[in-house]
Amino acid sequence: MKTVIFTISFFYLIACSDKRGKTKTISQTHSIDTLSTHDTVKSNNDDNWQQSFGLTNDPEIDSVWGKPVKFYIDNPACSPIAIEFYRGRFRPTDDRATDSLLKLVTVDDSSLRPFYRWCLYKTIQIQDGALAESTGIPARQYAEKFPKEFFEYIDAENKKEKYQDWVDAISYSGFYDIDDYQKSKDIRNRLKTKMKMNCIGCSEETIQRIDIFAKDCFP
């Protein structure tokens, strides 16, 4: 009788041990599969949204307005969200964080403003859908506040598409709360007035360009 009980107990322990071993193996396999699946999904969702930016991701090599990106991101006053944008860790969308990034273009700090302008223009270049609603006002505000600098920036590379990109962004979503989009002449006049008021020491040619630019934005 003792022999029978011992035999039954022996096989029962083996069965339990085997079950625990299989359970552990299944658990480990499930964990590995979950991690692998998570990594794959993350990789597949990364569509390299900065692909058209021409970046090396080396701030000592990449440059903005004649200076290495390192010049900007090493500045203690540089906005963290702009740095995250450059590094590809912050992708603009129609949210408050994006609004905070884009409105930096009108800061008075002339040493950092070119970097913030770069962030805005790159966002304009990749915008689609709801994101296009976010770029017009900061683009308009920049042109209004720094008209001379704006035209210098537009002329620097002599690319017609850059000018058109800014015009299109302002035309699409550059309306203030006081603007009646059906009264384009009124909006155009406000744009011209602000640009000319801030265009201190501008030539007659630049003043004429303001008139053309305002009409292009709000025909």
N, CA and C atoms as a LAMMPS dump frame, in Angstrom:
ITEM: TIMESTEP
0
ITEM: NUMBER OF ATOMS
657
ITEM: BOX BOUNDS ff ff ff
-5.0000000000000000e+02 5.0000000000000000e+02
-5.0000000000000000e+02 5.0000000000000000e+02
-5.0000000000000000e+02 5.0000000000000000e+02
ITEM: ATOMS id mol type element x y z
1 1 1 N 0.844 -1.205 0
2 1 2 C 0 0 0
3 1 3 C 0.878 1.255 0
4 2 1 N 1.897 1.249 0.852
5 2 2 C 2.814 2.393 0.894
6 2 3 C 3.479 2.602 -0.45
7 3 1 N 3.789 1.495 -1.121
8 3 2 C 4.441 1.583 -2.435
9 3 3 C 3.527 2.251 -3.442
10 4 1 N 2.26 1.911 -3.388
11 4 2 C 1.275 2.491 -4.328
12 4 3 C 1.134 3.997 -4.079
13 5 1 N 1.018 4.344 -2.785
14 5 2 C 0.876 5.769 -2.44
15 5 3 C 2.109 6.545 -2.876
16 6 1 N 3.282 5.947 -2.662
17 6 2 C 4.536 6.621 -3.045
18 6 3 C 4.604 6.831 -4.553
19 7 1 N 4.188 5.802 -5.297
20 7 2 C 4.223 5.882 -6.769
21 7 3 C 3.296 6.968 -7.279
22 8 1 N 2.078 7.009 -6.706
23 8 2 C 1.092 8.023 -7.126
24 8 3 C 1.615 9.423 -6.812
25 9 1 N 2.188 9.584 -5.604
26 9 2 C 2.716 10.891 -5.199
27 9 3 C 3.856 11.323 -6.099
28 10 1 N 4.7 10.349 -6.462
29 10 2 C 5.841 10.641 -7.304
30 10 3 C 5.415 11.191 -8.661
31 11 1 N 4.451 10.479 -9.293
32 11 2 C 3.974 10.929 -10.604
33 11 3 C 3.197 12.24 -10.519
34 12 1 N 2.522 12.475 -9.409
35 12 2 C 1.772 13.722 -9.212
36 12 3 C 2.717 14.921 -9.132
37 13 1 N 3.852 14.717 -8.391
38 13 2 C 4.844 15.785 -8.279
39 13 3 C 5.481 16.095 -9.619
40 14 1 N 5.753 15.032 -10.394
41 14 2 C 6.342 15.228 -11.722
42 14 3 C 5.387 16.008 -12.614
43 15 1 N 4.104 15.662 -12.536
44 15 2 C 3.094 16.336 -13.366
45 15 3 C 2.989 17.807 -12.997
46 16 1 N 2.999 18.077 -11.684
47 16 2 C 2.897 19.468 -11.236
48 16 3 C 4.112 20.277 -11.669
49 17 1 N 5.294 19.642 -11.545
50 17 2 C 6.526 20.313 -11.928
51 17 3 C 6.526 20.62 -13.414
52 18 1 N 6.054 19.643 -14.192
53 18 2 C 6.002 19.825 -15.634
54 18 3 C 5.03 20.93 -16.014
55 19 1 N 3.909 20.996 -15.316
56 19 2 C 2.905 22.026 -15.588
57 19 3 C 3.45 23.409 -15.271
58 20 1 N 4.167 23.493 -14.099
59 20 2 C 4.744 24.784 -13.735
60 20 3 C 5.794 25.219 -14.747
61 21 1 N 6.557 24.256 -15.23
62 21 2 C 7.598 24.564 -16.204
63 21 3 C 7.013 25.069 -17.502
64 22 1 N 5.912 24.422 -17.952
65 22 2 C 5.27 24.852 -19.189
66 22 3 C 4.644 26.231 -19.027
67 23 1 N 4.037 26.442 -17.828
68 23 2 C 3.416 27.74 -17.572
69 23 3 C 4.455 28.842 -17.602
70 24 1 N 5.615 28.562 -16.97
71 24 2 C 6.694 29.543 -16.951
72 24 3 C 7.186 29.829 -18.358
73 25 1 N 7.332 28.759 -19.177
74 25 2 C 7.805 28.917 -20.546
75 25 3 C 6.829 29.74 -21.364
76 26 1 N 5.523 29.462 -21.207
77 26 2 C 4.489 30.197 -21.929
78 26 3 C 4.518 31.661 -21.529
79 27 1 N 4.677 31.899 -20.207
80 27 2 C 4.707 33.266 -19.703
81 27 3 C 5.875 34.036 -20.282
82 28 1 N 7.067 33.371 -20.301
83 28 2 C 8.246 34.033 -20.849
84 28 3 C 8.08 34.305 -22.334
85 29 1 N 7.52 33.334 -23.065
86 29 2 C 7.317 33.503 -24.499
87 29 3 C 6.358 34.65 -24.77
88 30 1 N 5.292 34.738 -23.977
89 30 2 C 4.301 35.796 -24.139
90 30 3 C 4.939 37.163 -23.911
91 31 1 N 5.798 37.256 -22.897
92 31 2 C 6.458 38.526 -22.599
93 31 3 C 7.36 38.948 -23.754
94 32 1 N 8.103 38.006 -24.286
95 32 2 C 9.004 38.304 -25.395
96 32 3 C 8.209 38.722 -26.624
97 33 1 N 7.127 38.001 -26.923
98 33 2 C 6.296 38.338 -28.076
99 33 3 C 5.687 39.722 -27.924
100 34 1 N 5.246 40.055 -26.721
101 34 2 C 4.639 41.363 -26.485
102 34 3 C 5.653 42.469 -26.714
103 35 1 N 6.859 42.268 -26.207
104 35 2 C 7.911 43.266 -26.384
105 35 3 C 8.257 43.398 -27.86
106 36 1 N 8.373 42.258 -28.521
107 36 2 C 8.716 42.274 -29.936
108 36 3 C 7.626 42.961 -30.755
109 37 1 N 6.377 42.637 -30.44
110 37 2 C 5.257 43.252 -31.154
111 37 3 C 5.228 44.745 -30.902
112 38 1 N 5.457 45.146 -29.652
113 38 2 C 5.455 46.567 -29.296
114 38 3 C 6.532 47.318 -30.081
115 39 1 N 7.726 46.72 -30.139
116 39 2 C 8.822 47.362 -30.854
117 39 3 C 8.506 47.475 -32.345
118 40 1 N 7.894 46.416 -32.885
119 40 2 C 7.562 46.421 -34.306
120 40 3 C 6.54 47.496 -34.624
121 41 1 N 5.514 47.576 -33.787
122 41 2 C 4.478 48.588 -33.987
123 41 3 C 5.073 49.977 -33.911
124 42 1 N 5.94 50.177 -32.933
125 42 2 C 6.576 51.484 -32.774
126 42 3 C 7.384 51.832 -34.009
127 43 1 N 8.096 50.841 -34.529
128 43 2 C 8.919 51.07 -35.698
129 43 3 C 8.054 51.352 -36.925
130 44 1 N 6.95 50.585 -37.07
131 44 2 C 6.088 50.765 -38.226
132 44 3 C 5.357 52.099 -38.195
133 45 1 N 5.076 52.6 -36.988
134 45 2 C 4.39 53.882 -36.866
135 45 3 C 5.314 55.066 -37.112
136 46 1 N 6.61 54.812 -37.093
137 46 2 C 7.576 55.883 -37.322
138 46 3 C 7.779 56.03 -38.828
139 47 1 N 7.124 57.039 -39.41
140 47 2 C 7.202 57.207 -40.854
141 47 3 C 8.273 58.217 -41.25
142 48 1 N 9.197 58.462 -40.329
143 48 2 C 10.315 59.358 -40.61
144 48 3 C 9.806 60.706 -41.108
145 49 1 N 9.047 61.38 -40.267
146 49 2 C 8.401 62.625 -40.659
147 49 3 C 9.375 63.76 -40.944
148 50 1 N 10.637 63.6 -40.549
149 50 2 C 11.646 64.623 -40.837
150 50 3 C 12.474 64.305 -42.085
151 51 1 N 12.035 63.336 -42.842
152 51 2 C 12.83 62.855 -43.967
153 51 3 C 13.2 63.967 -44.951
154 52 1 N 12.299 64.907 -45.163
155 52 2 C 12.546 65.972 -46.146
156 52 3 C 13.359 67.128 -45.577
157 53 1 N 13.732 67.049 -44.317
158 53 2 C 14.428 68.172 -43.679
159 53 3 C 15.91 68.246 -44.053
160 54 1 N 16.462 67.173 -44.546
161 54 2 C 17.878 67.161 -44.899
162 54 3 C 18.795 67.207 -43.694
163 55 1 N 18.401 66.561 -42.611
164 55 2 C 19.179 66.592 -41.376
165 55 3 C 20.134 65.412 -41.276
166 56 1 N 21.244 65.651 -40.591
167 56 2 C 22.156 64.558 -40.256
168 56 3 C 21.939 64.135 -38.805
169 57 1 N 21.173 64.942 -38.062
170 57 2 C 20.944 64.75 -36.63
171 57 3 C 22.201 64.98 -35.798
172 58 1 N 23.186 65.581 -36.421
173 58 2 C 24.383 66.017 -35.705
174 58 3 C 24.333 67.538 -35.622
175 59 1 N 24.089 68.107 -34.445
176 59 2 C 23.934 69.563 -34.325
177 59 3 C 25.182 70.361 -34.664
178 60 1 N 26.32 69.685 -34.759
179 60 2 C 27.532 70.389 -35.167
180 60 3 C 27.637 70.467 -36.693
181 61 1 N 26.88 69.618 -37.37
182 61 2 C 26.898 69.603 -38.838
183 61 3 C 25.682 70.322 -39.412
184 62 1 N 24.513 70.011 -38.899
185 62 2 C 23.29 70.679 -39.356
186 62 3 C 23.367 72.17 -39.043
187 63 1 N 22.87 72.979 -39.954
188 63 2 C 22.942 74.422 -39.743
189 63 3 C 21.607 75.094 -40.021
190 64 1 N 21.385 76.206 -39.353
191 64 2 C 20.202 77.038 -39.546
192 64 3 C 20.665 78.488 -39.615
193 65 1 N 20.364 79.136 -40.72
194 65 2 C 20.696 80.547 -40.926
195 65 3 C 22.194 80.822 -40.7
196 66 1 N 23.006 79.938 -41.265
197 66 2 C 24.448 80.16 -41.247
198 66 3 C 25.16 79.758 -39.967
199 67 1 N 24.424 79.176 -39.038
200 67 2 C 25.041 78.748 -37.773
201 67 3 C 24.711 77.288 -37.512
202 68 1 N 25.645 76.545 -36.904
203 68 2 C 25.325 75.152 -36.569
204 68 3 C 24.19 75.099 -35.561
205 69 1 N 23.378 74.071 -35.649
206 69 2 C 22.253 73.928 -34.725
207 69 3 C 22.735 73.927 -33.279
208 70 1 N 23.938 73.457 -33.063
209 70 2 C 24.512 73.437 -31.725
210 70 3 C 24.518 74.833 -31.105
211 71 1 N 24.722 75.864 -31.936
212 71 2 C 24.725 77.255 -31.459
213 71 3 C 23.405 77.595 -30.775
214 72 1 N 22.316 77.07 -31.325
215 72 2 C 20.995 77.377 -30.775
216 72 3 C 20.642 76.499 -29.579
217 73 1 N 20.84 75.195 -29.734
218 73 2 C 20.372 74.29 -28.68
219 73 3 C 21.263 74.324 -27.437
220 74 1 N 22.471 74.851 -27.577
221 74 2 C 23.336 75.017 -26.403
222 74 3 C 23.035 76.305 -25.644
223 75 1 N 22.214 77.136 -26.234
224 75 2 C 21.819 78.375 -25.572
225 75 3 C 20.855 78.038 -24.43
226 76 1 N 21.172 78.402 -23.201
227 76 2 C 20.302 78.065 -22.06
228 76 3 C 18.88 78.597 -22.206
229 77 1 N 18.711 79.632 -23.017
230 77 2 C 17.387 80.228 -23.194
231 77 3 C 16.576 79.537 -24.294
232 78 1 N 17.187 78.611 -24.999
233 78 2 C 16.482 77.947 -26.101
234 78 3 C 15.333 77.098 -25.567
235 79 1 N 14.194 77.21 -26.201
236 79 2 C 13.008 76.476 -25.764
237 79 3 C 13.217 74.967 -25.898
238 80 1 N 12.941 74.208 -24.847
239 80 2 C 13.082 72.742 -24.901
240 80 3 C 12.244 72.107 -26.001
241 81 1 N 11.058 72.656 -26.261
242 81 2 C 10.195 72.035 -27.267
243 81 3 C 10.773 72.215 -28.674
244 82 1 N 11.506 73.313 -28.907
245 82 2 C 12.162 73.516 -30.196
246 82 3 C 13.311 72.52 -30.36
247 83 1 N 14.008 72.262 -29.276
248 83 2 C 15.092 71.27 -29.315
249 83 3 C 14.515 69.884 -29.589
250 84 1 N 13.411 69.558 -28.936
251 84 2 C 12.764 68.268 -29.152
252 84 3 C 12.275 68.144 -30.592
253 85 1 N 11.819 69.241 -31.164
254 85 2 C 11.396 69.236 -32.57
255 85 3 C 12.581 68.896 -33.469
256 86 1 N 13.696 69.558 -33.244
257 86 2 C 14.882 69.285 -34.059
258 86 3 C 15.307 67.825 -33.94
259 87 1 N 15.291 67.316 -32.739
260 87 2 C 15.744 65.941 -32.512
261 87 3 C 14.723 64.908 -32.979
262 88 1 N 13.563 65.354 -33.411
263 88 2 C 12.543 64.43 -33.91
264 88 3 C 11.713 63.791 -32.835
265 89 1 N 11.845 64.261 -31.602
266 89 2 C 11.097 63.673 -30.485
267 89 3 C 9.739 64.327 -30.294
268 90 1 N 9.574 65.505 -30.872
269 90 2 C 8.267 66.168 -30.819
270 90 3 C 7.779 66.396 -32.238
271 91 1 N 6.686 65.748 -32.559
272 91 2 C 6.092 65.915 -33.885
273 91 3 C 4.879 66.822 -33.783
274 92 1 N 4.849 67.916 -34.547
275 92 2 C 3.729 68.855 -34.443
276 92 3 C 2.398 68.236 -34.832
277 93 1 N 1.376 68.646 -34.125
278 93 2 C 0.01 68.263 -34.463
279 93 3 C -0.891 69.4 -34.01
280 94 1 N -2.179 69.24 -34.123
281 94 2 C -3.075 70.348 -33.77
282 94 3 C -3.356 70.327 -32.266
283 95 1 N -2.368 70.773 -31.487
284 95 2 C -2.529 70.798 -30.041
285 95 3 C -1.833 72.043 -29.477
286 96 1 N -1.965 72.247 -28.183
287 96 2 C -1.411 73.441 -27.549
288 96 3 C 0.11 73.446 -27.568
289 97 1 N 0.701 72.272 -27.468
290 97 2 C 2.165 72.195 -27.487
291 97 3 C 2.702 72.708 -28.819
292 98 1 N 2.034 72.356 -29.896
293 98 2 C 2.443 72.834 -31.212
294 98 3 C 2.266 74.345 -31.31
295 99 1 N 1.16 74.843 -30.787
296 99 2 C 0.941 76.298 -30.776
297 99 3 C 2.063 77.011 -30.022
298 100 1 N 2.484 76.418 -28.917
299 100 2 C 3.569 77.009 -28.122
300 100 3 C 4.871 77.041 -28.908
301 101 1 N 5.115 75.986 -29.676
302 101 2 C 6.322 75.932 -30.494
303 101 3 C 6.292 76.993 -31.592
304 102 1 N 5.189 77.073 -32.307
305 102 2 C 5.119 77.932 -33.483
306 102 3 C 5.122 79.423 -33.135
307 103 1 N 4.547 79.772 -32.005
308 103 2 C 4.494 81.197 -31.651
309 103 3 C 5.854 81.737 -31.195
310 104 1 N 6.815 80.857 -31.002
311 104 2 C 8.165 81.296 -30.63
312 104 3 C 8.798 82.156 -31.716
313 105 1 N 8.288 82.065 -32.937
314 105 2 C 8.887 82.774 -34.064
315 105 3 C 8.856 84.288 -33.89
316 106 1 N 8.032 84.79 -32.985
317 106 2 C 7.94 86.243 -32.798
318 106 3 C 8.693 86.728 -31.56
319 107 1 N 9.543 85.891 -30.973
320 107 2 C 10.294 86.329 -29.792
321 107 3 C 11.242 87.457 -30.177
322 108 1 N 11.591 88.269 -29.207
323 108 2 C 12.493 89.398 -29.46
324 108 3 C 13.964 88.99 -29.489
325 109 1 N 14.257 87.794 -29.05
326 109 2 C 15.638 87.31 -29.02
327 109 3 C 16.091 86.983 -30.448
328 110 1 N 16.829 87.881 -31.043
329 110 2 C 17.243 87.707 -32.442
330 110 3 C 18.243 86.579 -32.637
331 111 1 N 18.904 86.16 -31.558
332 111 2 C 19.88 85.072 -31.686
333 111 3 C 19.195 83.713 -31.812
334 112 1 N 18.003 83.588 -31.24
335 112 2 C 17.276 82.321 -31.297
336 112 3 C 16.159 82.313 -32.335
337 113 1 N 15.744 83.492 -32.747
338 113 2 C 14.594 83.579 -33.655
339 113 3 C 14.786 82.8 -34.966
340 114 1 N 15.982 82.791 -35.568
341 114 2 C 16.138 82 -36.797
342 114 3 C 15.846 80.508 -36.588
343 115 1 N 16.197 80.002 -35.43
344 115 2 C 15.935 78.582 -35.14
345 115 3 C 14.434 78.339 -35.002
346 116 1 N 13.753 79.251 -34.33
347 116 2 C 12.3 79.116 -34.184
348 116 3 C 11.595 79.295 -35.521
349 117 1 N 12.124 80.164 -36.362
350 117 2 C 11.562 80.35 -37.707
351 117 3 C 11.729 79.072 -38.525
352 118 1 N 12.874 78.432 -38.361
353 118 2 C 13.11 77.154 -39.033
354 118 3 C 12.066 76.121 -38.598
355 119 1 N 11.765 76.074 -37.315
356 119 2 C 10.76 75.143 -36.795
357 119 3 C 9.397 75.408 -37.423
358 120 1 N 9.046 76.684 -37.536
359 120 2 C 7.762 77.039 -38.141
360 120 3 C 7.729 76.645 -39.613
361 121 1 N 8.764 76.989 -40.338
362 121 2 C 8.734 76.701 -41.772
363 121 3 C 8.73 75.2 -42.054
364 122 1 N 9.477 74.442 -41.282
365 122 2 C 9.464 73.001 -41.474
366 122 3 C 8.081 72.426 -41.165
367 123 1 N 7.401 73.018 -40.188
368 123 2 C 6.041 72.586 -39.881
369 123 3 C 5.102 72.926 -41.035
370 124 1 N 5.292 74.102 -41.628
371 124 2 C 4.501 74.479 -42.802
372 124 3 C 4.708 73.467 -43.928
373 125 1 N 5.927 73.025 -44.1
374 125 2 C 6.246 72.113 -45.199
375 125 3 C 5.615 70.732 -45.031
376 126 1 N 5.425 70.31 -43.787
377 126 2 C 4.875 68.968 -43.567
378 126 3 C 3.401 68.997 -43.172
379 127 1 N 2.81 70.185 -43.113
380 127 2 C 1.439 70.289 -42.62
381 127 3 C 0.443 69.656 -43.58
382 128 1 N -0.572 69.095 -42.98
383 128 2 C -1.716 68.615 -43.738
384 128 3 C -2.89 68.525 -42.771
385 129 1 N -4.077 68.594 -43.29
386 129 2 C -5.253 68.469 -42.441
387 129 3 C -5.305 69.519 -41.349
388 130 1 N -5.559 69.048 -40.131
389 130 2 C -5.766 69.954 -38.999
390 130 3 C -4.523 70.767 -38.659
391 131 1 N -3.341 70.23 -38.927
392 131 2 C -2.114 70.951 -38.6
393 131 3 C -2.02 72.273 -39.367
394 132 1 N -2.592 72.311 -40.552
395 132 2 C -2.558 73.53 -41.363
396 132 3 C -3.308 74.677 -40.702
397 133 1 N -4.162 74.362 -39.744
398 133 2 C -4.894 75.404 -39.029
399 133 3 C -3.993 76.157 -38.042
400 134 1 N -2.837 75.601 -37.754
401 134 2 C -1.985 76.149 -36.691
402 134 3 C -0.877 77.067 -37.178
403 135 1 N -0.547 77.024 -38.459
404 135 2 C 0.643 77.74 -38.935
405 135 3 C 0.379 79.154 -39.439
406 136 1 N -0.841 79.445 -39.862
407 136 2 C -1.137 80.719 -40.497
408 136 3 C -0.93 81.938 -39.627
409 137 1 N -1.437 81.898 -38.4
410 137 2 C -1.329 83.063 -37.523
411 137 3 C 0.118 83.361 -37.131
412 138 1 N 0.912 82.383 -36.671
413 138 2 C 2.31 82.71 -36.367
414 138 3 C 3.09 83.173 -37.59
415 139 1 N 2.772 82.622 -38.759
416 139 2 C 3.449 83.066 -39.982
417 139 3 C 3.101 84.528 -40.275
418 140 1 N 1.848 84.879 -40.106
419 140 2 C 1.416 86.268 -40.321
420 140 3 C 2.025 87.206 -39.28
421 141 1 N 2.025 86.778 -38.031
422 141 2 C 2.555 87.617 -36.96
423 141 3 C 4.049 87.877 -37.15
424 142 1 N 4.774 86.875 -37.626
425 142 2 C 6.201 87.062 -37.867
426 142 3 C 6.435 88.096 -38.972
427 143 1 N 5.699 87.961 -40.073
428 143 2 C 5.847 88.9 -41.179
429 143 3 C 5.463 90.31 -40.754
430 144 1 N 4.448 90.428 -39.911
431 144 2 C 4.003 91.738 -39.44
432 144 3 C 5.024 92.389 -38.506
433 145 1 N 5.599 91.597 -37.635
434 145 2 C 6.493 92.141 -36.612
435 145 3 C 7.904 92.39 -37.139
436 146 1 N 8.358 91.538 -38.053
437 146 2 C 9.726 91.66 -38.574
438 146 3 C 9.709 91.656 -40.109
439 147 1 N 9.079 92.64 -40.718
440 147 2 C 8.927 92.624 -42.182
441 147 3 C 10.255 92.647 -42.946
442 148 1 N 11.179 93.482 -42.495
443 148 2 C 12.467 93.562 -43.191
444 148 3 C 13.206 92.237 -43.087
445 149 1 N 13.227 91.669 -41.896
446 149 2 C 13.878 90.375 -41.677
447 149 3 C 13.178 89.281 -42.488
448 150 1 N 11.874 89.377 -42.573
449 150 2 C 11.101 88.385 -43.32
450 150 3 C 11.519 88.359 -44.78
451 151 1 N 11.615 89.521 -45.41
452 151 2 C 11.994 89.563 -46.82
453 151 3 C 13.457 89.158 -47.026
454 152 1 N 14.309 89.473 -46.088
455 152 2 C 15.704 89.021 -46.169
456 152 3 C 15.761 87.498 -46.13
457 153 1 N 14.925 86.939 -45.271
458 153 2 C 14.848 85.476 -45.156
459 153 3 C 14.307 84.859 -46.446
460 154 1 N 13.27 85.459 -46.994
461 154 2 C 12.674 84.951 -48.232
462 154 3 C 13.674 85.016 -49.389
463 155 1 N 14.455 86.087 -49.424
464 155 2 C 15.392 86.297 -50.536
465 155 3 C 16.673 85.477 -50.41
466 156 1 N 16.952 84.981 -49.221
467 156 2 C 18.249 84.34 -48.96
468 156 3 C 18.526 83.17 -49.893
469 157 1 N 17.544 82.339 -50.121
470 157 2 C 17.753 81.157 -50.953
471 157 3 C 17.165 81.328 -52.351
472 158 1 N 16.45 82.424 -52.533
473 158 2 C 15.848 82.715 -53.833
474 158 3 C 14.984 81.547 -54.332
475 159 1 N 14.162 81.026 -53.428
476 159 2 C 13.273 79.924 -53.786
477 159 3 C 11.825 80.417 -53.779
478 160 1 N 11.206 80.382 -54.945
479 160 2 C 9.839 80.87 -55.06
480 160 3 C 8.873 80.058 -54.203
481 161 1 N 9.183 78.77 -54.053
482 161 2 C 8.258 77.923 -53.295
483 161 3 C 8.213 78.302 -51.819
484 162 1 N 9.318 78.828 -51.301
485 162 2 C 9.319 79.237 -49.89
486 162 3 C 8.369 80.416 -49.683
487 163 1 N 8.448 81.386 -50.564
488 163 2 C 7.537 82.528 -50.495
489 163 3 C 6.093 82.042 -50.6
490 164 1 N 5.854 81.157 -51.55
491 164 2 C 4.494 80.67 -51.761
492 164 3 C 3.998 79.854 -50.578
493 165 1 N 4.889 79.112 -49.94
494 165 2 C 4.507 78.334 -48.757
495 165 3 C 4.005 79.253 -47.644
496 166 1 N 4.696 80.367 -47.44
497 166 2 C 4.291 81.318 -46.399
498 166 3 C 2.965 81.981 -46.764
499 167 1 N 2.837 82.357 -48.015
500 167 2 C 1.587 82.969 -48.479
501 167 3 C 0.42 82.002 -48.308
502 168 1 N 0.616 80.771 -48.71
503 168 2 C -0.453 79.773 -48.616
504 168 3 C -0.861 79.527 -47.161
505 169 1 N 0.126 79.466 -46.28
506 169 2 C -0.173 79.23 -44.859
507 169 3 C -1.006 80.37 -44.285
508 170 1 N -0.618 81.603 -44.615
509 170 2 C -1.345 82.771 -44.099
510 170 3 C -2.728 82.855 -44.731
511 171 1 N -2.814 82.585 -46.021
512 171 2 C -4.108 82.642 -46.711
513 171 3 C -5.099 81.629 -46.143
514 172 1 N -4.564 80.479 -45.75
515 172 2 C -5.437 79.402 -45.294
516 172 3 C -5.905 79.574 -43.853
517 173 1 N -5.006 79.972 -42.962
518 173 2 C -5.393 80.002 -41.539
519 173 3 C -4.836 81.205 -40.784
520 174 1 N -4.488 82.269 -41.511
521 174 2 C -3.891 83.425 -40.852
522 174 3 C -4.891 84.491 -40.447
523 175 1 N -6.08 84.081 -40.075
524 175 2 C -7.122 85.041 -39.699
525 175 3 C -7.164 85.239 -38.187
526 176 1 N -7.279 86.515 -37.773
527 176 2 C -7.457 86.832 -36.358
528 176 3 C -8.947 86.789 -36.019
529 177 1 N -9.233 86.827 -34.741
530 177 2 C -10.631 86.787 -34.308
531 177 3 C -11.441 87.965 -34.845
532 178 1 N -10.768 89.095 -35.059
533 178 2 C -11.479 90.287 -35.529
534 178 3 C -11.684 90.28 -37.043
535 179 1 N -11.081 89.323 -37.73
536 179 2 C -11.141 89.299 -39.187
537 179 3 C -12.441 88.678 -39.695
538 180 1 N -13.004 89.318 -40.677
539 180 2 C -14.124 88.751 -41.421
540 180 3 C -13.549 88.273 -42.744
541 181 1 N -13.461 86.961 -42.894
542 181 2 C -12.761 86.419 -44.053
543 181 3 C -13.383 86.853 -45.386
544 182 1 N -14.612 87.325 -45.337
545 182 2 C -15.261 87.788 -46.561
546 182 3 C -14.83 89.208 -46.926
547 183 1 N -14.172 89.881 -45.99
548 183 2 C -13.705 91.247 -46.246
549 183 3 C -12.184 91.242 -46.36
550 184 1 N -11.719 90.673 -47.45
551 184 2 C -10.28 90.502 -47.632
552 184 3 C -9.547 91.842 -47.706
553 185 1 N -10.195 92.87 -48.217
554 185 2 C -9.54 94.173 -48.315
555 185 3 C -9.209 94.724 -46.934
556 186 1 N -10.131 94.571 -45.984
557 186 2 C -9.884 95.053 -44.625
558 186 3 C -8.721 94.292 -43.978
559 187 1 N -8.717 92.971 -44.175
560 187 2 C -7.639 92.144 -43.601
561 187 3 C -6.308 92.521 -44.241
562 188 1 N -6.329 92.71 -45.54
563 188 2 C -5.123 93.088 -46.276
564 188 3 C -4.581 94.422 -45.786
565 189 1 N -5.453 95.365 -45.555
566 189 2 C -5.022 96.685 -45.086
567 189 3 C -4.415 96.607 -43.685
568 190 1 N -4.981 95.768 -42.833
569 190 2 C -4.418 95.609 -41.482
570 190 3 C -3.028 95.003 -41.55
571 191 1 N -2.875 94.019 -42.423
572 191 2 C -1.565 93.387 -42.592
573 191 3 C -0.544 94.399 -43.095
574 192 1 N -0.917 95.17 -44.097
575 192 2 C -0.005 96.173 -44.65
576 192 3 C 0.355 97.238 -43.616
577 193 1 N -0.637 97.683 -42.881
578 193 2 C -0.405 98.738 -41.884
579 193 3 C 0.6 98.287 -40.831
580 194 1 N 0.434 97.075 -40.318
581 194 2 C 1.334 96.566 -39.285
582 194 3 C 2.739 96.353 -39.828
583 195 1 N 2.831 95.823 -41.03
584 195 2 C 4.153 95.581 -41.613
585 195 3 C 4.887 96.897 -41.86
586 196 1 N 4.191 97.872 -42.395
587 196 2 C 4.83 99.158 -42.683
588 196 3 C 5.207 99.903 -41.404
589 197 1 N 4.38 99.769 -40.39
590 197 2 C 4.674 100.407 -39.112
591 197 3 C 5.957 99.844 -38.506
592 198 1 N 6.209 98.56 -38.721
593 198 2 C 7.397 97.907 -38.163
594 198 3 C 8.571 97.871 -39.138
595 199 1 N 8.36 98.424 -40.308
596 199 2 C 9.416 98.394 -41.322
597 199 3 C 10.231 99.689 -41.244
598 200 1 N 10.904 99.874 -40.156
599 200 2 C 11.688 101.085 -39.916
600 200 3 C 12.925 101.095 -40.815
601 201 1 N 13.065 102.184 -41.555
602 201 2 C 14.231 102.311 -42.429
603 201 3 C 14.146 101.475 -43.686
604 202 1 N 12.976 100.96 -43.995
605 202 2 C 12.832 100.128 -45.197
606 202 3 C 12.821 100.997 -46.456
607 203 1 N 13.317 100.446 -47.516
608 203 2 C 13.352 101.152 -48.792
609 203 3 C 11.965 101.191 -49.418
610 204 1 N 11.819 102.036 -50.42
611 204 2 C 10.545 102.124 -51.138
612 204 3 C 10.223 100.794 -51.814
613 205 1 N 11.266 100.118 -52.261
614 205 2 C 11.065 98.804 -52.895
615 205 3 C 10.447 97.815 -51.906
616 206 1 N 10.945 97.835 -50.659
617 206 2 C 10.403 96.934 -49.642
618 206 3 C 8.954 97.291 -49.312
619 207 1 N 8.65 98.571 -49.264
620 207 2 C 7.276 99.01 -49.011
621 207 3 C 6.349 98.491 -50.102
622 208 1 N 6.812 98.543 -51.337
623 208 2 C 6.012 98.023 -52.443
624 208 3 C 5.837 96.509 -52.34
625 209 1 N 6.868 95.841 -51.869
626 209 2 C 6.77 94.385 -51.696
627 209 3 C 5.741 94.033 -50.632
628 210 1 N 5.625 94.875 -49.62
629 210 2 C 4.625 94.652 -48.576
630 210 3 C 3.224 94.67 -49.186
631 211 1 N 2.988 95.644 -50.069
632 211 2 C 1.683 95.739 -50.735
633 211 3 C 1.394 94.473 -51.539
634 212 1 N 2.399 93.997 -52.24
635 212 2 C 2.227 92.794 -53.065
636 212 3 C 1.998 91.57 -52.179
637 213 1 N 2.796 91.476 -51.129
638 213 2 C 2.678 90.336 -50.225
639 213 3 C 1.289 90.285 -49.572
640 214 1 N 0.817 91.432 -49.123
641 214 2 C -0.503 91.479 -48.468
642 214 3 C -1.598 91.05 -49.44
643 215 1 N -1.473 91.476 -50.684
644 215 2 C -2.472 91.11 -51.68
645 215 3 C -2.397 89.624 -52.025
646 216 1 N -1.17 89.095 -52.028
647 216 2 C -1.019 87.656 -52.296
648 216 3 C -1.648 86.827 -51.185
649 217 1 N -1.51 87.308 -49.952
650 217 2 C -2.058 86.57 -48.801
651 217 3 C -3.583 86.653 -48.731
652 218 1 N -4.084 87.858 -48.986
653 218 2 C -5.529 88.076 -48.882
654 218 3 C -6.035 88.775 -50.149
655 219 1 N -6.161 88.029 -51.237
656 219 2 C -6.554 88.621 -52.535
657 219 3 C -8.003 89.111 -52.526
